[in-house]
Amino acid sequence: MTHDEILARLDARADGTLPAGELAAVERHLAECAACRREAEALAALLADARALPRELAPGRDLWGGIEDRLAPRATATVSSIPPRRWRPRLLAAVIAAVLLGGAVLLLLRPPARPSVAFTREQARYLAASTDLARALARDPGHLAPETQAVVGRSLSVVDQAIAEAEEALRADPRNPGLEQMLLARYAQRLELLQRATEAKRQAS
Amino acid sequence: MRTLLALTLLAAPLAAQTSVTAGHALAPAGAVRLVIPHGRVQLRTWDRDSILIRGRLDASAGTLTLEGSREALRVGVARPATARGLGQADLEITVPREARVAFTGLSAEFDCEAGGGEVTATTTSGRLRVTGTARVAVLETLDGNVELAVQGRTARLRTATGTIVARGLVEDLDASSVSGPLLIGMEGAVRSARLESTSAAISFKGDLLPDGRLVAETHGGDVDLRLRPGLEATWAIANWGGVLDNRLLPQALVKKGAHKGEWGFVTGRGTARVEVRTFKGTVRLEPRPQER
């Protein structure tokens, strides 16, 4: 087999779906070819990283930053004592922060059962990018107008609900390429939404 | 170096508004960046090598500025830090036919009659509308509606909650929403159409080139495709929770796929490709209205 033919079979090797005859040929090649062996090791490391993603995402102090401070009720204040025009933006900030975090936790808590290597690779990429963007957006939501925060929050809820349903379906039918495509499309859409929200914040400030 | 160039302001206070007229030389395919946060912008084209801006600004909108050169110009409304209110602008801007225009707004509406150049428009909540001929149109908003009615090569349309309407003929169309419906009616055969929504319905009426590709995917909505009955395509339809309502193709051709809720089959030589995925909705295949 050529190098390209070997590389094309690495995903299936990692998946455990490579026919025995081909597997033996790939293993023989890897034993002799350092470049292909490095590719196989990099793939194994990626999959190990993906499996090691935290099962729970606790919001760090940096994530909440000023949001938590503004949301924390004062010892002597009650909700009804806060003037509505100040309270509503805080509520919206809380909603959007919760949705952003909720989405990230949702993604991390519910990895589909034994998906394909290609899917896992894409999923890891989107998870990392989505979490980074959610952090950046949540760090200072004050620059987004309340109505824009509400739009972003509602839209993320819609996407996250779809992700949860698609993941549930993928768990029931783990190697369904169509479901994998649907789920990856939702991840990409979530990422794009966060990017546009970040851009909107930049434009508004 | 930022330079303020050839700006003419005709101040004529009418109530709380100021009339503005400004002009500047602009190369036929020059780049224009418009930054108008609030209000309304109408963009037109002409056969002159210049840009003309006419309209009105609210007192709180600030001042109109033109900066740059004949090749690349920035037109903006600079709002004073002390201003109260959103400060609406109502501007009619005329640019060379082949100009490359990039518009950025917040709640501003953008209405463009393109003359063959490139148009990029981004808003947070403002409506985006482009008609005419646009080689490239990129329209992105979070909360606004997007309307495209052009002859063009490439279009990319994005909204989260708004509706996307596309008419005319675009070779390569990419449209996506979260919860707003997609209503696409192409007047001829497209090379590529990628249509996506999370929860809303997708409707496509048109045709594909022999090697064209149509992908329609929605998690929660219906997909309604109105196509040419003789389309020679490879079909991959997945509808895990709903129904395939086929009124386009002979039933004998429509074969089940490898997984539950999937159909995979070939019509004719199968050179084009049609992919449909919906998680909960109904997939409807119908002949185009003129071919019923």
HADDOCK unambig.tbl for C-alpha pairs under 7 A between the chains (distance, minus, plus):
assign (segid A and resid 151 and name CA) (segid B and resid 143 and name CA) 6.91 0.50 0.50
assign (segid A and resid 155 and name CA) (segid B and resid 160 and name CA) 6.56 0.50 0.50
assign (segid A and resid 155 and name CA) (segid B and resid 178 and name CA) 6.35 0.50 0.50
assign (segid A and resid 159 and name CA) (segid B and resid 198 and name CA) 6.29 0.50 0.50
assign (segid A and resid 162 and name CA) (segid B and resid 219 and name CA) 6.48 0.50 0.50
assign (segid A and resid 200 and name CA) (segid B and resid 124 and name CA) 6.10 0.50 0.50
